Amino acid sequence: NMTRADDIQREQSELKKELESIQSQCKHVKQTIRWSANENNYKWECDECLLRLRYPTISEINEYLT
């Protein structure tokens, strides 16, 4: 007997797989430094697929903040 909660979890799982597929095929052409509240730091993030790519250098962060 499937509940609405089961449906939501199944849909979330399918959407997560779809997002991972989009991110794995993306070329990450345009990237922006963004603050990650969850990780409490800055990350380079792809503007198209929203994948967090890498930590910026100190100089990249300083340039971003000015």
N, C-alpha and C positions, 0 to 999 in steps of 0.2 A: 504494500500500500504506500504509494509515493505521496509525500507531503509537499507543500509549497516550498518548504526549506530544502527538501531533496532536489526539487526543480532548480532552485536558485543556485545551489552548490554545483549542480551539473552544468548549468549555464555559465557560471563563473569559470569552471574548469575549461569549457570549450572556448570561451573568450580569451582566457590566458594562453591557450595553445595557439589561437589565431594571432594574438599580439606577438608571441614569441616568433611565429613564422614571419610576420611583417618585419620585425626587428632583425631577424637573421638575414633577410633578403635586402634590407635597406643599405644604401651606400653611405649614409650619415654625412651628406654633403655639407649641410649647414648645421653648425653646432653653436650652442650658447652656454656660457657659464651660468649655472643656477644654484641657488641655496637649497640644500636638502635638509629640511627640518627633521626628518626621521633619522638621518645620519649625522646631523649637526655639523655639516661641512659643505663646501662648494664642490660641484661636479660639473664636468662638461656633459651636456645632454644634447642628443640629436633633436633638432627642431621638428623633424618629420615623424619619426617613430617613437620619440620620447625615451629612448634607451639611455641610461646613464653610462657614459663611456669611460671616463678616467678622471682622476683628480687633477685639477689645474696646478701649475707651479705657483710659487709665491709671486713671481713677477706677473704672471697671467692674472692672478687675483687682484694685485695692486692696480694693474691696468684696467681691469673690469670695474673696480671701485672708484676710479677717478674719472 
